[in-house]
Amino acid sequence: MTTQYNSTPARKGAWKTLFLMVYRPQKKLFHTLMAVAIFTATIDASFTLVTKSLVDDIVANGVEANLLKYAVLFTVLMLSIVSSIWYFIRLAGRLSTTLMYTLRKQSFEHLQSLSFTFFDNNAVGWLLARITSDTTRIANVVAWGTLDLFWGIPFILGIFTVLLILDWQLGLVVLGLFPFLAAVAMWFNIRILDSSRNLRRTNSRITAVYNESISGVQTSKVLVREDENLKEFQNDTRKMYRLSMHNLLLTSAFYPFVNVFVSMAVGAALWLGGVDVLAGTLTLGTLVAFMTYARSLMDPMLEVSGKLAELQRTTACVERVIGLLEVQPDIADSEQVKKHIEQALQSGAETLDGGDARIDTIEFRHVDFGYKAEEPVLKNFNLAVKAGATVALVGATGSGKSTIVSLLCRFYEPTQGQILINGEDYRGRSLAWLQSNLGIVLQTPFLFTGTVRSNIRYGNLDATDDEIVAAAKAVNVHDIIMQMERGYDTEIQEGGNNLSTGQKQLISFARAIIGNPQILVMDEATSSVDTQTEHLLQQSLQTVLQGRTSFVIAHRLSTIRSADTIVVIDQGELVEQGSHDELLAKKGRYFDLYRKQFQTETEEELLSQ
């Protein structure tokens, strides 16, 4: 089992792009959180100064020292810090939740705008990892990292300043050890970042493999692939384990190094400060303050160092999410079309881009296309279709039939040549206008979780209940729906697993026509359904196709006899074109296909008797 997944390369400026994206909309919340964090750091640092004054007062005045004022000061400081901690936790939680919502919303909206090519090259599991785990990690790190950094850094700078004010010589000795700590931190952070990138890349692959294994569980069981799938999954998870342990080793080694340097600073303060106290050049309160501050540096240094390491680990997530958001759709409205849309909105034109509302002609003119540049699928394809005509596309598997309708729907665009609507290149019209005039029924029907009613309405969100029933009756599925437990309000399980393939196909057919599209595309719509369902579809086709331009790809040639034009495709080229009777009279490629299929169907009927 091979899973395709993407891996966004490291890129510079990802954090800057993310910051600009999330900071501007939440500027007020960020600033409030920063202010509260700095206030908390100031209060936190003030406790030691009160302790210093208390010790010096007791040493100088003994029992006559005024302890009440220190008790009041401690009480005020304690109430202040408790209040500020409660407030900044509330703010950080709110910011984290808001950022998570924003990133997921933007990611999902962006995915909706991307072209089919992107989804061809990226596994579902890879995309799920970006929208779920990566966005969660980013939101938490940004929110709580902002809090911790704006508490820890001011606290550290404040302590450094106080130490230099209390005794600049002893302060310099204590602070002199911290440049070495910064160098060690940088060394660790670089390696933690590289390790995290590898870890997240492997995690994405595991998510993709896991998603694919669940989606294809029936195929795996039928082909008895469980053991082989497990072995492949175990290989990925073993790699994930090794990378996780390496990442954990780096992270866990980081904190002891910080502790060593902080402990050295405390020891230096105790030794040199003790000598000064004995010499009478330093008060006992000042020494206590030096000891306390040096030790107090431990928590903010660990916190800041930890957050910096966390930021490094999260950089891989940021690069991937920003990389996803910066992917540009291969197919989108041109600037000229966007300008036309803006003018149409202002003038109240009938269509979104101000062009003709009715589709009178469709023409493929010298169209070439290939999913890969070196592998052409269509070559010099030409076809002209008038409004209301039914065009059937036939040919061997891989001949290019589905590619033709994908180009028509503008899921992809020609690499050479043009597709014209009413004589105008369809790239000169808005993508939304074209696709809103399309109704598509695929070979494998897909239904969304929800009711039968909501699935049919998916084709036209403004449709009334009466219109939903009318669409269902048009495709002969109304009676089938009414036999269900709750009729149109019957709940559909994920993927429509509680319905038969035929029921799903008929419901998807109703969904395709409820918006009254000018163009109807049926891509092998009857190939995977039973004979009874196919009969129901055939009964409704004459009504549904009437007055509507239709493109039908059919595996069974008997279903397309009444098509106005049958186009025979072979290796991406149009080799024959005409009506059913005309092509049979030519005794060419279509004649051979029809004869072979008729003979096969006859033999199957005889065997079944």
N, C-alpha and C positions, 0 to 999 in steps of 0.2 A: 504494500500500500504506500503510494508516494503522495505526499501532500505538498501542494504548491503554496508557498507563503512568501511574503515580501519582507525585506529587511532594510529599513530606512538607514542610510549611511549617516555617520556623524557629520554634523554641520555646525558651522560657527553661527553664533547669534540666535540660537534657538531660545535661550532664556530671555534674551532681549525682546524677541518677537512675542513670546508668551506674556512677558511683563506688560508690554504695551496693550496686549489683547485683554488682559484681565484687570489691569490697574485702572485704566480710564473709567470704565463703568462703575467700579467700586472704590473710586478715589477717596470718598468721604469715610468709608468703612476702614480702608487701609490707614488713613491718617489718624483716625480715632484709636485704632489698635496700637499704632506706633506710639502715640502720646501716652496711652495707658501703660504700655510696656516700659517706657522711659520713666514715668512717674513711679511705677512699682520698683524699678531698679534704684531710683533715688531713695525711696523709703527703706528699701532693703539695706542699702549701704549706710543709712543713718543710724541703724541699731548699734553698730560698732563704735561710732563716735560718742553715743550716749554712754556706752559701757566704759570707754576711755575716760570720759569726764567723771563718771561715778567712781572709778578706781582711784583716779588722782584726787578727788574730793575726799574720799575715805582715808587715803594715805596722808593727806595734808591736815584734815580736821578731825579724824577719828570718829567718835560717837556723836560729835556735834555736826556731822555732815547732814545736809538737808536731803534726805532720801525721798521725801514726798514728791518733789519736782521730777525726779527721775522716774518714779512710778507713774506719774501723770504722762510724762513723755513717752514711756514704753507703751502705756495704754493707748495713747493717741496714734502712735506708730503702728501698733498691732491692729487697731480698728481700720486704719487707712490701708494697710497692706492686705488685710482680709477682703475688704471691699473691692480693692483694685484687682485682686486675683479673681474674685467672683466675676467681675465685669469683663476682664480680658479673656477669661475662659468662654464666657458667653459670646463675646465678639468673635473670637477665633473659630468657635463652632459654627457661628452664623456665616462667617467668611468662607470656611471650608465647604459647607453645604451649598452656598451660592456658586462658588467656583466649580464644584463638581457638576452642578446642574447646567451651568453655562457651557462648560467644555463638552459635556455630553450632547447638549442641544445643538451646539455649533457643529460638532462632529457628525451627528446624525443628519442635520440639514445639508451639510456639505456632501455627504455620501449620496443623498438623493439627487444631487446635481451632476454627479460624475457619470461618465459614459460607460457603456458596456465593456469597453476595452479594459478599464480599470478592474472590474470585477472578474474579467477573464484571467487576470494576472495576479489576483490576490484571493487567498482562501478566506472563507467566512470566519474561521477561528482566529486568524490574524487580525481581522477587523474587530471582532468581539473583544479581543485583548486590548486593543487601542481604546475602545469606547468604555470599557468597564474598568479593568485593573489599572491601566495606565492613568486614566483621568482621575480615578480615586486617589492614587498615590500622589499625583501632582497637586490636587486640591488640598490634601492634608499637609503636604510638605510646605506649600506656599503659605497657607494660613498659619499653621503652627510654627513654621520656620520664621515667618515675619515676626511673630510674637517673641520667640526665643532669642532671635538675633537682636531685636530692638530692646530686649531686656538684658541679655547677656553682654553685648558690646558696650552699652553705656555703663553698665555696672563695672565691667573690667576697667574701662577708661577712668571712671570715677575713682576706683580704688587706686589706680596708678597715680592719679593727681593727688589724692589725699596722702598717699605714702610719701610722695616727693615734698609735699607741704610740711608733713610732720617731721621728717628728717631726710633731706635730699640725698645724703651720702648712703645711708642704709637703704633708702628707696631704690637708688641706682643699682646697688648690689643685688637686691631682690629681683628687680626688673631685668637685670642683665641676662638672666637665664632664659627669658621668654623668646628672644630671637631664634635660639636653638629649637625651641618648641615649635615655632612657626615653620622652620625648615622641615622638621620631622612631619608636621601636619601636611605640608605640601607634597612631600614624598608619598605619604599614604594616600592622599586624596587622588593623585594621578592614577595610582594602581587600583584604587577602589572603583574609579570611573570606568577603566578598561574592563575590570571584572564584571561590573554591573551591566555594561553593554552586552557582553557575551551571555550573561545570565538572562537578560530580558529577551534576547534574540532566541535563546533556547526555549524559554517559557512560551513565546509566541508559537513556536513550532509545535510544542506539546498541546497547546490549546487548539491549534488547527487540526492536529492528528486526532485529538479527542473528539472534536466536533464531527470530523469526517467519519470516525468509527461509529458514533451514535447514529448519524444520518444513514449510513450504509450497513446497519446491523443485520438487516435481512439478507443482503447479498453476501455478507461475511459468513453467515450461518449456512446459507445454501451451498456455498463453495468450501465450507469447512476451513475457514481462514482464521479461526479464533486464536489458535496457538501461534501462528505466524504473526498475526497482528499484535499479540501480546509481547512477542519477542522484540518486534520493532519498537513498540511503545516502551518496553523496558530499557532498550538502548538509549532512547531519548531521555528517560527519567534518570538513568544512571549518569548521563552527561550533566543533567540538571543538578543532580546530587553533588557531583564533583565540583561544579562551578559554584554552587551554593556554599559548600564547605570552604572553598578557597576565598570566596567573598566574606564569609563569616570570620575566617581566620584573620584576614586583613583588618576587618572592623574591630574584632576583639583585641587584637594586638595594639590597636591605636590608643585605646583608653589607658592601658598600663603605662605606655610611654608618657602620656600626659600626666598621669599620677606621679611618675618618677620626678619629672621636672618641677611640679608643684611642691612635692615633698622636699626637694632640694631647696626651693625658695623658702619654705617654712623653717628648715634647718638653718639656713643662712641667717634668717631673721632672729632666731633664737640664740644662736651663737654670738653674732656681732652685737645684737641688741642687749643681750645679757651682760656683755662686757661693758657697754656704755652705761647700763643701769648701775652696775657696781662702781663705775667711775663717777657716777653722779651727773653725767652729761645727758641722760635720757630718763624720763619719768617712767614709773612702772606702768602707768596707764597707757603711755605711748607704746611701750613694748607689747602690752596686751593687745593694743590695736593693730600693731604690725603683725603679730602672730595670728590674730583673728582674720585680718584682711588677707594675709598670705594664704591661710587655709581656705578662706571664703572664695578665693580665686578658683579653687578646685571645681566647684559646681558650675559656675558660668563658663569656665574654660572647657570643661567636659561637654557642657550643653552646646556651646558655640561650635566646638570641634565636631561634636556629633552631628549637629545640623549641617555643617559644611560637608561632612562625609555623606550625610543623607542627600544633600543637594547634588553631590557628585553622582550618587547612585541613581538619583531621579533624573539626571541629565539625559540618560538613555531614553526614559519615558517621554521627556519633553521633546527630544529630537524626533521621536516617532509620531507623537500626536501632532506636532507642528508640521512635520513632513506630510502627514495625511491631510491636514487642513490646507496645505499649500499646493496640493495636487490640482492641476487645472484640468477641467473636463476637455476631452478631445473634441467633443461636439457641443457647441454653444452658439448662441446668437451673436452675430457680428456687431460691431459698433454701429454700423449703419442701420441694422435691424432694430437695435435698442433705441436708436434715435426715432425710428418710425413708430415704435411702440409708445414712446413718450408722447409723440405728436398725436397718435391715435387716441390715447387716454385723455388728452386735453380737448380733442375735438369731438369725442364721443362717437368714433367710427364704429361700424358694424363689427369689424374684426379687431383683434388685439394689435395687429401690425398695420391696419389700414388697407390691406389688400382685399382681393375678391373673397367673398365668403364661400362661394360654390366652387367645387372642383369639377371642371369640365373635361380636362384631359390630363393624362399622366404619360410621360415619355422617358424611357431610358435611352440615352444617346451616347453611343460609344463608351459604355461604362466598363472600366477595369477595376478590380478590387482584389486585395489579398490581405489576410489577417497578419501575414508576415510579408515583408517586401520581396523576399526571394521565393515566395510560394503563392503565385497568383491563383485566385479561386474563380473569378469571372474575367473573361477576355472579350473585349469589343462587343458587349451585350447591347442590343438595340430592341426596343419594344415600345409600341404606342398603344395606349388604351383610352377609350372614350368612357365618359361617365355612364354608369349603369351596367357596364359590361362585366362578365364573369370570366376571369382568366385562370386557367388551370396550369400548374407547373408540374411537369413529370420528368422523371429521369432517375438514374441510379443513385444510391446513397453516396453523398459527397460530391455530387455533380454541381451543386451551387444553388439549389432551389431555395433553401432557407436563407441563404445569403442575399438573394434577390429581395425577399420580403423584409429582411433586416435593413437593407439599404433603403427600401421604400419607406419604412417606418423611421428612418434616420437614427437607428441605433448605431449605425456606422455610416460613413460617407465614402463616395467613390474616390479611389486614388487617382483615377483618370476619368474624363468624361463628365456628363451631367445627368441629373434627374430633374426633369422639368414638370412643373405643375402649371397648367394654363399657359404654357410656353415660357415660363420664368423658372430659372434655377431655384430649386426649393430651398437652397441656402439663403435666398433673399427673403424668405418668409420666416416668421418666428417658429421656433421649435415647439412651443406650447400650442400654437394654432394647429400645426400639422398633427401632433400627437393627440390633441383633443378631438380630432376628426377620424381617429383610428379606433377600430374594434378588433381585438386580437383573441383568437382561440388557439391555444397551443396543444401540442400532442399530449403532453403531460399536464393535466389541469392542476392548478394550485389554488387552494382556498385558505383564507385567513381565519384565525381563531375568532369566533363570534357567532352570530346567528346566520341562518340562511338569508334572511332579509338584508342584513348588513353587508353580506358578501355580494349580493346582487346590486345593492345600492352603491357599492364601491365603484362601479362604472359610471355613476352619476350621483354625486352626493346630494343633489337637490331633488332627486326623484321622490315622488309621493308613493304611498303604499299601493295605490291603484296602478301607477306606472310600473311598479315592481311586479305586481300580479300580471299585468298585460305582457311584460317581457317574458315572464315565466310561461305564460300560455302560448306565446309566439314560438317558443322552442319546445313545446310539449313536455314541460317539466312541472307544470302546476299540479297536476294530479299526483305525481310522485311526491311532491313536497307536502301536499295535504295528507298523504298517508303516513308521514313521519309523526313522531310522538307529539310535537308541539307545532306542527306546520311550519310556517315561515319563521317562527321564533325558536325553532330547534337549534340547539347549540352545536356548533361544529368544532370538533377537537383539532388540535394542532395538525396542520397539513390536510385536514379533512379525513383523518384516519377512520372515523366512524361511518363514512359513506363509501359506496362502491365507486369504482372508477367512472362508470357510466353516469351516476348521479352527479359526481363532481364535474364531469365534462358538460352536462346539460346546464348546471348552475352557472358554470363559467361562460357558457354560450349566452345565457340570459344576461349575465354581467356585461358581456361584450357589446350587446345591441341596445342596452337600456339608454345609453347616451345618444342613440340615433346617429351613429358615425356615418360619414360619407364613404369611408373605405373600410371594408371588412377583410381581415386576413385570417385564413384558416390553415394552420401549419400542421398537417397530418392529424387533424382534429378527430378523425374517426378510426385511426389505426389501432388505438389501444382500448377501444370500447367493444362491448359485446354486440351481437347481431341485433338484438332488440333495441338497444340504445341507438345504434347506427340507423335503424329503420325510423326511429323517432326524429333523429336529426335530419334525415333525408326528406321526411314529410314536411318539416318546417323550413327547409332551405329555400324552396321556391318562393315562399312568402317573405322570408328574411332577406334574400338576395335581390329581390325585385326593386329596381330603381336605385340600387347601391352598387358602387364599383367594388368588385370582390376579387381577391387573389386566393386561390385554393391550391394547396399542396396536398395531393392525395396519394396514398399508397395503393389503394384499390381503384383501378382505372374505371371500373364500372360506376363509380360514384360521380364521375366528371363528364359523362357523355353529353349532358345538356349545356356544358360550358360554351360560351360564345367563341372563345379562343383557347386552344390547347397549345402550350409551348413546351417543346421537348428540349431538355438541357443535357448536354454531355460534356463533362470535364470543363464546365464553365462557359461553354459556348452554346448559342441557340442553333440547333441543327434542323428543327422542323417547327412549323407553326400553321395552325388552321383549325377547323372544326373537327369533331370526332369523325364524321363521315368523310370529310376531305382527306384526313390523315390516313384513314383506313384504305381509301382508294389509292393513295400514293404507294402503299405497301413498302413503306420505309421503316425507320426506327420505331415509330409509334406502333405501327402494324405488328412488328415483331414483339414489342413489349406486351401489347394487348393480347396477342395470340398465346404467348407463353403463360400469361397470368390467367387467361380464360381456361386454358388447358389444365393448369394447376388447380384452379377452383373446382373444375368439373371432377377431377380425380379425387379431391378432398370430399366432395359431395357423395361420390360413389362409395368411398371408403366408410363414410359415416352412416350409410344405409344398412 
